[in-house]
């Protein structure tokens, strides 16, 4: 049972928290601290940071695809 929960946690952290990792790297702080602030802001403001999170997730993924496309064109 514990290994299944660890696998689910790893998948969620890999796919779901890419935004927090990206923001943490850019600001020079731990991604767990960014996640914690997102959670607090979500409860305090009744969910509005979720929209910001989704926009940032979209932006981070678009940047990855653009970089990947540019590197393919350069080869």
N, CA and C atoms as an extended XYZ file, in Angstrom:
225
Properties=species:S:1:pos:R:3:atomname:S:1:resname:S:1:resid:I:1 pbc="F F F"
N         0.823       -1.199        0.000 N   UNK     1
C         0.000        0.000        0.000 CA  UNK     1
C         0.864        1.259        0.000 C   UNK     1
N         1.924        1.232        0.785 N   UNK     2
C         2.782        2.415        0.880 CA  UNK     2
C         3.500        2.702       -0.443 C   UNK     2
N         3.894        1.666       -1.157 N   UNK     3
C         4.598        1.879       -2.418 CA  UNK     3
C         3.676        2.490       -3.468 C   UNK     3
N         2.407        2.131       -3.448 N   UNK     4
C         1.447        2.722       -4.385 CA  UNK     4
C         1.302        4.207       -4.103 C   UNK     4
N         1.215        4.563       -2.824 N   UNK     5
C         1.103        5.975       -2.454 CA  UNK     5
C         2.366        6.748       -2.847 C   UNK     5
N         3.517        6.126       -2.697 N   UNK     6
C         4.763        6.780       -3.104 CA  UNK     6
C         4.815        6.991       -4.607 C   UNK     6
N         4.314        6.024       -5.373 N   UNK     7
C         4.285        6.178       -6.824 CA  UNK     7
C         3.343        7.297       -7.242 C   UNK     7
N         2.174        7.359       -6.604 N   UNK     8
C         1.218        8.424       -6.907 CA  UNK     8
C         1.812        9.780       -6.554 C   UNK     8
N         2.473        9.854       -5.413 N   UNK     9
C         3.111       11.106       -4.995 CA  UNK     9
C         4.187       11.529       -5.993 C   UNK     9
N         4.984       10.585       -6.452 N   UNK    10
C         6.046       10.899       -7.412 CA  UNK    10
C         5.462       11.395       -8.729 C   UNK    10
N         4.382       10.770       -9.175 N   UNK    11
C         3.744       11.203      -10.424 CA  UNK    11
C         3.174       12.609      -10.278 C   UNK    11
N         2.495       12.869       -9.168 N   UNK    12
C         1.921       14.200       -8.953 CA  UNK    12
C         2.999       15.272       -8.849 C   UNK    12
N         4.082       14.950       -8.174 N   UNK    13
C         5.160       15.930       -8.050 CA  UNK    13
C         5.826       16.185       -9.399 C   UNK    13
N         5.961       15.146      -10.207 N   UNK    14
C         6.626       15.312      -11.496 CA  UNK    14
C         5.763       16.117      -12.472 C   UNK    14
N         4.488       15.757      -12.569 N   UNK    15
C         3.624       16.393      -13.545 CA  UNK    15
C         2.871       17.599      -12.990 C   UNK    15
N         2.482       17.558      -11.732 N   UNK    16
C         1.627       18.602      -11.187 CA  UNK    16
C         2.346       19.785      -10.594 C   UNK    16
N         3.574       19.609      -10.155 N   UNK    17
C         4.251       20.699       -9.474 CA  UNK    17
C         5.424       21.245      -10.272 C   UNK    17
N         5.400       21.063      -11.564 N   UNK    18
C         6.457       21.624      -12.401 CA  UNK    18
C         6.507       23.132      -12.314 C   UNK    18
N         5.373       23.741      -12.111 N   UNK    19
C         5.311       25.197      -11.991 CA  UNK    19
C         6.023       25.646      -10.729 C   UNK    19
N         5.763       24.986       -9.628 N   UNK    20
C         6.402       25.368       -8.370 CA  UNK    20
C         7.917       25.163       -8.436 C   UNK    20
N         8.336       24.086       -9.073 N   UNK    21
C         9.768       23.837       -9.249 CA  UNK    21
C        10.395       24.937      -10.100 C   UNK    21
N         9.724       25.301      -11.181 N   UNK    22
C        10.219       26.339      -12.072 CA  UNK    22
C        10.323       27.683      -11.349 C   UNK    22
N         9.261       28.051      -10.634 N   UNK    23
C         9.281       29.320       -9.902 CA  UNK    23
C        10.338       29.314       -8.800 C   UNK    23
N        10.464       28.186       -8.108 N   UNK    24
C        11.474       28.078       -7.056 CA  UNK    24
C        12.882       28.217       -7.602 C   UNK    24
N        13.135       27.601       -8.758 N   UNK    25
C        14.457       27.726       -9.388 CA  UNK    25
C        14.735       29.159       -9.813 C   UNK    25
N        13.739       29.815      -10.379 N   UNK    26
C        13.921       31.196      -10.849 CA  UNK    26
C        14.144       32.167       -9.697 C   UNK    26
N        13.454       31.925       -8.564 N   UNK    27
C        13.565       32.834       -7.424 CA  UNK    27
C        14.661       32.427       -6.451 C   UNK    27
N        15.216       31.232       -6.636 N   UNK    28
C        16.291       30.775       -5.761 CA  UNK    28
C        15.813       30.289       -4.408 C   UNK    28
N        14.582       29.765       -4.335 N   UNK    29
C        14.065       29.223       -3.082 CA  UNK    29
C        13.587       27.792       -3.322 C   UNK    29
N        13.289       27.072       -2.255 N   UNK    30
C        12.840       25.694       -2.370 CA  UNK    30
C        11.451       25.633       -3.006 C   UNK    30
N        11.248       24.626       -3.831 N   UNK    31
C         9.943       24.474       -4.477 CA  UNK    31
C         8.864       24.120       -3.457 C   UNK    31
N         9.233       23.456       -2.373 N   UNK    32
C         8.242       23.120       -1.349 CA  UNK    32
C         7.686       24.379       -0.688 C   UNK    32
N         8.512       25.401       -0.566 N   UNK    33
C         8.049       26.666       -0.005 CA  UNK    33
C         7.068       27.354       -0.958 C   UNK    33
N         7.337       27.281       -2.242 N   UNK    34
C         6.423       27.845       -3.231 CA  UNK    34
C         5.092       27.096       -3.192 C   UNK    34
N         5.144       25.768       -3.113 N   UNK    35
C         3.920       24.961       -3.026 CA  UNK    35
C         3.108       25.342       -1.795 C   UNK    35
N         3.795       25.497       -0.675 N   UNK    36
C         3.124       25.846        0.571 CA  UNK    36
C         2.405       27.184        0.444 C   UNK    36
N         3.062       28.154       -0.167 N   UNK    37
C         2.425       29.459       -0.350 CA  UNK    37
C         1.235       29.378       -1.306 C   UNK    37
N         1.334       28.572       -2.352 N   UNK    38
C         0.187       28.376       -3.240 CA  UNK    38
C        -0.993       27.785       -2.474 C   UNK    38
N        -0.711       26.815       -1.623 N   UNK    39
C        -1.788       26.182       -0.848 CA  UNK    39
C        -2.427       27.193        0.091 C   UNK    39
N        -1.614       27.953        0.812 N   UNK    40
C        -2.163       28.958        1.732 CA  UNK    40
C        -2.981       30.004        0.983 C   UNK    40
N        -2.446       30.501       -0.127 N   UNK    41
C        -3.174       31.505       -0.893 CA  UNK    41
C        -4.478       30.960       -1.463 C   UNK    41
N        -4.479       29.699       -1.836 N   UNK    42
C        -5.700       29.096       -2.366 CA  UNK    42
C        -6.794       29.058       -1.309 C   UNK    42
N        -6.449       28.701       -0.088 N   UNK    43
C        -7.456       28.663        0.970 CA  UNK    43
C        -7.887       30.066        1.386 C   UNK    43
N        -6.953       30.991        1.455 N   UNK    44
C        -7.279       32.350        1.902 CA  UNK    44
C        -8.148       33.077        0.877 C   UNK    44
N        -7.833       32.922       -0.391 N   UNK    45
C        -8.545       33.677       -1.435 CA  UNK    45
C        -9.587       32.836       -2.165 C   UNK    45
N        -9.954       31.709       -1.596 N   UNK    46
C       -11.013       30.847       -2.123 CA  UNK    46
C       -10.750       30.350       -3.535 C   UNK    46
N        -9.509       29.999       -3.835 N   UNK    47
C        -9.198       29.308       -5.084 CA  UNK    47
C        -8.661       30.140       -6.227 C   UNK    47
N        -8.564       31.438       -6.095 N   UNK    48
C        -8.108       32.241       -7.229 CA  UNK    48
C        -6.663       31.966       -7.657 C   UNK    48
N        -5.729       31.584       -6.778 N   UNK    49
C        -4.382       31.254       -7.265 CA  UNK    49
C        -4.340       30.026       -8.170 C   UNK    49
N        -5.378       29.210       -8.145 N   UNK    50
C        -5.410       28.069       -9.047 CA  UNK    50
C        -5.416       28.511      -10.501 C   UNK    50
N        -6.093       29.625      -10.789 N   UNK    51
C        -6.088       30.148      -12.153 CA  UNK    51
C        -4.688       30.592      -12.549 C   UNK    51
N        -4.003       31.263      -11.649 N   UNK    52
C        -2.626       31.677      -11.904 CA  UNK    52
C        -1.735       30.460      -12.111 C   UNK    52
N        -1.924       29.436      -11.292 N   UNK    53
C        -1.133       28.207      -11.414 CA  UNK    53
C        -1.346       27.555      -12.777 C   UNK    53
N        -2.586       27.470      -13.218 N   UNK    54
C        -2.875       26.852      -14.514 CA  UNK    54
C        -2.281       27.652      -15.665 C   UNK    54
N        -2.325       28.969      -15.581 N   UNK    55
C        -1.724       29.812      -16.617 CA  UNK    55
C        -0.215       29.609      -16.650 C   UNK    55
N         0.411       29.572      -15.472 N   UNK    56
C         1.858       29.360      -15.413 CA  UNK    56
C         2.236       27.963      -15.900 C   UNK    56
N         1.420       26.962      -15.586 N   UNK    57
C         1.695       25.604      -16.060 CA  UNK    57
C         1.646       25.561      -17.584 C   UNK    57
N         0.672       26.226      -18.157 N   UNK    58
C         0.568       26.298      -19.610 CA  UNK    58
C         1.794       26.987      -20.195 C   UNK    58
N         2.222       28.083      -19.586 N   UNK    59
C         3.366       28.843      -20.079 CA  UNK    59
C         4.663       28.029      -20.005 C   UNK    59
N         4.865       27.320      -18.900 N   UNK    60
C         6.077       26.514      -18.740 CA  UNK    60
C         6.116       25.418      -19.799 C   UNK    60
N         4.982       24.763      -20.059 N   UNK    61
C         4.940       23.709      -21.069 CA  UNK    61
C         5.164       24.263      -22.464 C   UNK    61
N         4.625       25.425      -22.764 N   UNK    62
C         4.842       26.037      -24.074 CA  UNK    62
C         6.320       26.359      -24.262 C   UNK    62
N         6.975       26.868      -23.219 N   UNK    63
C         8.401       27.174      -23.317 CA  UNK    63
C         9.215       25.912      -23.601 C   UNK    63
N         8.834       24.780      -22.973 N   UNK    64
C         9.536       23.523      -23.228 CA  UNK    64
C         9.388       23.101      -24.676 C   UNK    64
N         8.178       23.213      -25.220 N   UNK    65
C         7.944       22.816      -26.606 CA  UNK    65
C         8.678       23.723      -27.581 C   UNK    65
N         8.723       25.004      -27.282 N   UNK    66
C         9.430       25.944      -28.154 CA  UNK    66
C        10.918       25.633      -28.148 C   UNK    66
N        11.491       25.417      -26.959 N   UNK    67
C        12.919       25.087      -26.883 CA  UNK    67
C        13.220       23.782      -27.590 C   UNK    67
N        12.359       22.805      -27.431 N   UNK    68
C        12.560       21.510      -28.068 CA  UNK    68
C        12.487       21.673      -29.597 C   UNK    68
N        11.561       22.492      -30.075 N   UNK    69
C        11.434       22.731      -31.500 CA  UNK    69
C        12.629       23.453      -32.065 C   UNK    69
N        13.168       24.411      -31.334 N   UNK    70
C        14.335       25.152      -31.781 CA  UNK    70
C        15.549       24.236      -31.824 C   UNK    70
N        15.698       23.363      -30.821 N   UNK    71
C        16.848       22.459      -30.818 CA  UNK    71
C        16.754       21.437      -31.952 C   UNK    71
N        15.542       21.028      -32.305 N   UNK    72
C        15.357       20.092      -33.428 CA  UNK    72
C        15.711       20.782      -34.733 C   UNK    72
N        15.317       22.048      -34.878 N   UNK    73
C        15.633       22.790      -36.084 CA  UNK    73
C        17.129       23.046      -36.227 C   UNK    73
N        17.832       23.209      -35.091 N   UNK    74
C        19.265       23.492      -35.121 CA  UNK    74
C        20.062       22.265      -35.544 C   UNK    74
N        19.518       21.065      -35.309 N   UNK    75
C        20.248       19.836      -35.658 CA  UNK    75
C        20.181       19.634      -37.120 C   UNK    75
